[in-house]
């Protein structure tokens, strides 16, 4: 029955699969281990459960507060206005979780309907988990979404309650080209990383293997010699002794950068991370508590901090980048304090008041999410650099500041 499926048998199925694999092939890279544990079709953590929210294994900002999503919605509208109000835009979210964030953003679009009335808005969700896409459809279309069997790139489509078309894809490459706003909130941190250790003999890759001392247990080992990844992913100028690289993140950033360069728009990336300074950030979470990354694979969420300096390098200059800046600075620039005051004035019961203050604290407190979360944006170069024409002597040519990274000014 259902209870049985979640019991110990369920915990060991993935481990058994990995042990067989390791006995057959020898140690695997951390990236391969992470990919199996998170997205293996039968037993992967994301594939078999939507573990998000208070009852799941981690809590994300949109689950805490609608204000978070509303301010992000305002960011997109302000960028749309700054680029001359194009007649259509796609909102493309990578790894949309339960759909809460998109739902909050769509609420803002509805509130600003008079601004957006002549604009053709569509939503495009990139989601690999069948389980999560069902939850997203419930959140966003109140369950009115159909699978797409005709050979379209979208595997599912529906209409939001506000009448906006929504499409689901397995890969960002399937999303149609066009002026788009991209959103990646806690997306990059779940992509598989390679780990490396500096030794007397040069760089070695950290691998996952069976522990000979303890049968049925996994342990980290170092590759005996250099691996393709050590050759490809480590810059000669690297100072750290231990480091993590996420090649998949590099590939996705390159795709985003070339799309934004060609079609315009912007990408907003929000995640916990660093600027190429941290070394060991590979973590597991289960029921909101730290969990040994090598124990009971497939039953815990595995993440690694995002290296924003690597993301920036991987844009290869195709787009301008802003940030990373701390979440509390970004939200403050977006006017969260004013929004909080308005919501507090409009709510008359104590419970709502406390909930609002609690979520504000979670988002802004440097010890909670305020400092460890960062915002980072990709924008077309033309958004930040005025064309090199001779300005009229009296004209005040200047580009509007980018909200969030500067104070929001909605003209």
C-alpha positions in Angstrom: 0.0 0.0 0.0 0.9 3.7 0.1 2.5 3.6 3.5 4.7 0.7 2.5 6.0 2.5 -0.5 7.4 5.3 1.7 8.9 2.9 4.2 12.4 1.5 4.4 12.0 -0.5 1.2 11.5 2.7 -0.7 14.7 4.2 0.9 16.9 1.3 -0.2 15.6 0.8 -3.8 17.8 3.7 -5.0 20.7 2.7 -2.9 20.5 -0.9 -4.3 20.4 0.5 -7.8 23.5 2.6 -7.1 25.4 -0.2 -5.4 24.8 -2.5 -8.4 26.0 0.3 -10.7 29.1 1.0 -8.7 30.0 -2.7 -8.4 29.7 -2.9 -12.2 31.4 0.3 -13.2 33.5 1.5 -10.3 33.2 5.0 -8.7 31.0 7.7 -10.3 31.4 11.5 -10.3 29.5 13.5 -7.7 27.5 15.0 -10.7 26.4 11.5 -11.8 25.5 10.6 -8.2 23.5 13.8 -7.8 21.7 13.3 -11.1 20.6 9.8 -10.2 19.6 10.7 -6.7 17.5 13.7 -7.8 16.1 12.8 -11.2 16.3 9.0 -11.8 12.9 8.3 -13.4 11.9 5.6 -10.9 13.4 6.7 -7.6 14.7 10.2 -8.0 13.9 12.7 -5.2 12.2 15.2 -7.5 10.7 12.7 -9.8 8.8 10.8 -7.1 7.7 13.6 -4.8 7.0 17.3 -4.8 8.9 17.9 -1.6 8.3 21.6 -1.3 6.6 23.7 1.4 6.0 23.3 5.1 5.5 19.6 4.9 8.3 18.9 2.4 12.1 19.0 2.8 12.8 22.7 2.2 10.8 25.9 2.3 11.3 28.4 -0.5 10.6 32.2 -0.5 7.4 32.1 -2.6 6.0 29.6 -0.2 6.6 32.0 2.7 5.2 35.2 1.2 3.2 36.4 -1.7 5.0 39.7 -1.4 8.2 38.0 -2.8 6.4 37.0 -6.0 4.6 40.3 -6.4 7.9 42.2 -6.3 9.4 39.9 -8.9 6.3 40.5 -11.1 6.9 44.3 -10.7 10.5 43.8 -11.7 9.4 42.2 -15.0 6.9 44.9 -15.7 9.4 47.7 -15.0 11.9 46.0 -17.4 9.2 45.6 -20.0 8.5 49.4 -19.7 12.2 50.2 -19.9 12.5 48.3 -23.2 9.7 50.3 -24.8 6.7 48.1 -24.0 7.1 45.4 -26.7 3.7 44.1 -27.9 4.3 40.6 -26.5 6.4 38.8 -23.9 6.9 35.3 -22.7 7.4 34.6 -19.0 9.7 31.5 -18.9 10.2 29.9 -15.5 12.9 27.2 -15.0 12.0 24.6 -12.3 8.8 26.3 -11.1 8.3 24.3 -7.9 4.6 24.3 -7.0 3.8 27.2 -9.3 3.4 29.6 -6.4 5.8 32.1 -7.7 4.3 32.2 -11.2 0.8 32.5 -9.6 1.9 35.6 -7.6 3.5 37.1 -10.7 0.3 36.6 -12.7 -1.7 38.3 -9.9 0.5 41.4 -10.4 0.0 41.2 -14.2 -3.7 41.2 -13.5 -3.5 44.2 -11.1 -1.5 46.0 -13.8 -3.9 45.0 -16.6 -4.4 48.5 -17.8 -0.7 48.8 -18.4 -0.4 45.4 -20.1 -3.7 45.6 -22.0 -2.1 45.8 -25.4 0.5 43.2 -24.6 0.3 39.6 -25.4 1.5 37.6 -22.4 2.2 33.9 -22.2 3.7 31.6 -19.6 6.2 28.8 -20.4 7.3 26.4 -17.6 10.4 24.2 -17.9 9.7 21.2 -15.6 11.1 17.7 -15.7 9.0 16.2 -12.9 5.6 14.9 -13.9 4.5 15.1 -10.2 5.4 18.7 -9.9 3.9 19.7 -13.3 0.5 18.3 -12.0 0.8 20.4 -8.9 1.7 23.5 -11.0 -1.4 22.9 -13.2 -3.6 22.7 -10.1 -2.1 26.0 -8.7 -2.2 27.9 -12.0 -5.1 26.6 -14.1 -7.2 25.3 -11.2 -6.6 21.8 -12.7 -7.7 22.8 -16.3 -4.7 21.7 -18.3 -4.5 19.1 -21.1 -1.6 16.9 -22.1 -0.3 17.6 -25.6 -0.1 14.5 -27.6 0.3 16.1 -31.1 4.0 16.5 -31.7 4.4 19.9 -30.3 7.3 20.8 -28.1 5.1 21.5 -25.1 3.9 18.3 -23.3 1.0 20.1 -21.5 -0.9 23.3 -21.9 -3.6 25.2 -20.1 -5.1 28.6 -19.3 -4.5 30.6 -16.1 -7.5 31.8 -14.2 -6.8 35.2 -15.6 -6.9 33.9 -19.2 -3.1 33.7 -19.9 -2.0 30.6 -21.9 0.5 28.3 -20.1 2.8 25.7 -21.7 5.0 23.0 -20.1 8.3 21.8 -21.5 11.0 19.4 -20.5 13.9 21.5 -21.8 14.6 25.1 -22.2 15.5 24.4 -25.9 11.8 23.6 -26.5 10.6 27.0 -25.5 9.8 29.1 -28.6 12.2 32.0 -29.4 10.9 35.5 -28.8 11.2 38.4 -26.4 11.2 36.7 -23.0 11.6 37.2 -19.3 13.4 34.2 -17.7 13.1 33.3 -14.0 15.2 30.8 -12.2 14.5 30.8 -8.5 16.3 28.0 -6.6 16.8 26.2 -9.9 20.6 26.3 -10.4 21.3 25.0 -6.9 19.8 21.6 -7.7 21.9 21.0 -10.9 24.6 18.4 -10.6 28.1 19.5 -9.6 31.5 18.1 -10.1 33.8 18.3 -7.0 37.6 18.7 -7.1 40.4 18.5 -4.6 43.9 19.9 -5.1 46.6 17.3 -4.2 50.4 17.2 -4.4 50.0 15.5 -7.7 47.6 18.2 -9.1 43.8 18.4 -9.2 41.8 15.2 -8.5 38.1 14.7 -8.9 36.0 13.7 -5.9 34.1 10.5 -6.7 31.4 8.4 -5.0 32.2 4.7 -4.3 31.2 1.8 -2.1 32.8 1.8 1.4 34.9 -1.4 1.6 34.7 -1.2 5.4 30.9 -0.9 5.6 29.0 -2.9 3.0 26.0 -1.1 1.5 27.4 2.3 2.5 28.8 5.0 0.2 31.9 7.1 0.7 33.8 9.8 -1.2 37.1 8.9 -2.8 39.6 10.8 -5.0 40.2 9.9 -8.6 43.6 8.1 -8.9 44.5 10.4 -11.8 43.0 13.5 -13.5 39.6 13.0 -15.2 38.0 14.7 -18.2 36.3 17.1 -15.8 39.6 18.1 -14.1 41.1 18.9 -17.5 38.0 20.9 -18.7 36.6 22.7 -15.8 39.5 24.1 -13.7 41.0 27.4 -14.7 44.7 27.7 -14.3 44.4 30.7 -12.1 42.2 28.9 -9.5 43.3 29.7 -5.9 41.1 27.4 -3.9 42.1 23.9 -2.8 38.6 22.4 -3.1 36.0 23.5 -5.6 32.7 22.7 -7.2 31.7 23.3 -10.9 28.3 22.9 -12.4 28.8 22.5 -16.2 25.1 22.2 -16.8 24.5 25.6 -15.2 27.2 26.9 -17.7 25.3 25.4 -20.6 21.9 26.9 -19.5 23.4 30.4 -18.9 24.9 30.3 -22.4 21.5 29.5 -23.8 19.8 32.2 -21.8 22.5 34.7 -22.9 22.3 34.0 -26.6 18.4 34.1 -26.5 18.5 37.5 -24.7 21.1 38.8 -27.1 19.0 37.7 -30.1 15.4 38.4 -28.9 15.7 40.8 -26.0 14.2 40.4 -22.6 15.9 39.7 -19.3 16.7 36.8 -16.9 16.5 37.0 -13.1 18.3 34.4 -11.1 17.7 34.1 -7.4 19.6 31.5 -5.4 21.9 31.0 -2.5 25.5 31.3 -3.7 28.8 33.0 -3.7 31.2 34.8 -6.0 33.7 32.0 -6.6 35.0 32.1 -3.1 33.4 29.1 -1.3 34.7 25.6 -1.6 32.5 22.9 -0.1 28.8 23.6 -0.3 27.3 20.2 -1.3 24.4 19.7 1.2 21.4 17.4 1.8 18.1 18.3 3.4 15.4 16.0 4.7 12.4 17.3 6.7 14.1 20.7 7.0 17.1 19.1 8.7 20.6 18.6 7.4 21.0 15.1 5.9 24.2 13.2 5.0 24.4 13.6 1.2 25.5 9.9 0.8 22.8 8.4 3.0 19.5 7.0 1.6 19.9 8.6 -1.8 16.7 9.6 -3.4 15.0 10.5 -0.1 16.6 13.9 0.5 17.0 17.1 -1.4 20.6 17.7 -2.6 21.9 21.2 -3.4 25.1 23.1 -3.9 25.6 26.9 -3.7 25.6 28.7 -7.0 28.9 30.1 -8.2 27.8 33.4 -9.7 31.3 34.3 -10.9 31.1 31.1 -13.0 27.7 32.1 -14.4 29.0 35.5 -15.3 32.0 34.0 -17.1 29.7 31.7 -19.0 27.7 34.5 -20.5 30.9 35.1 -22.5 30.0 38.7 -22.8 26.8 38.1 -24.8 24.8 40.0 -22.3 25.4 42.5 -19.5 25.1 41.1 -16.0 24.0 42.8 -12.7 24.7 41.4 -9.2 24.8 39.2 -7.4 23.3 41.4 -4.7 21.9 40.2 -1.4 18.2 39.3 -1.3 17.4 41.9 1.4 19.0 44.7 -0.7 17.1 43.6 -3.9 13.8 43.4 -2.1 14.4 46.7 -0.3 15.2 48.4 -3.6 11.9 46.9 -4.9 10.0 48.6 -2.2 9.2 45.7 0.1 9.0 48.0 3.2 6.2 50.1 1.7 4.4 47.0 0.5 4.6 45.5 4.0 3.1 48.7 5.6 0.2 48.6 3.1 -0.5 44.9 3.8 -0.3 45.5 7.6 -2.8 48.4 7.4 -5.2 46.3 5.3 -5.1 43.2 7.6 -7.1 43.4 10.7 -6.5 40.2 12.5 -3.6 39.4 14.7 -2.7 36.1 13.0 -2.3 37.7 9.6 -0.2 40.5 11.1 2.1 38.0 12.8 2.3 35.9 9.6 3.3 39.0 7.6 6.0 40.1 10.1 7.3 36.5 10.3 7.6 36.2 6.5 9.2 39.6 6.2 11.8 38.5 8.8 12.5 35.2 7.0 13.1 37.1 3.7 15.0 40.0 5.0 16.9 38.9 8.2 20.6 38.6 7.4 20.7 35.5 9.5 17.8 33.9 7.7 17.4 34.3 3.9 18.4 38.0 3.7 22.1 37.5 3.2 22.5 34.0 1.9 20.1 34.5 -1.0 21.3 36.5 -4.0 19.8 38.1 -7.1 21.6 38.2 -10.4 20.4 39.4 -13.8 21.2 39.1 -17.5 20.2 42.0 -19.7 20.9 43.0 -23.3 23.9 45.3 -23.5 21.7 47.9 -25.1 19.6 48.1 -21.9 22.6 49.5 -20.0 24.6 51.3 -22.7 23.2 54.3 -24.7 23.7 54.0 -28.4 26.8 55.9 -29.5 25.0 58.6 -31.5 25.8 62.2 -31.0 23.3 63.3 -28.4 21.3 66.5 -29.0 23.1 69.3 -27.1 20.1 69.9 -24.8 18.6 66.3 -24.6 18.8 64.5 -21.3 19.4 61.0 -22.8 19.6 58.5 -20.0 18.4 54.9 -19.6 16.0 54.1 -16.7 17.8 52.4 -13.8 17.3 48.6 -13.4 14.9 48.1 -10.5 16.0 45.9 -7.7 19.7 46.6 -8.4 18.8 50.3 -8.0 15.8 51.8 -6.3 12.6 51.2 -8.1 11.2 54.2 -9.9 8.1 53.5 -11.9 7.5 56.5 -14.0 
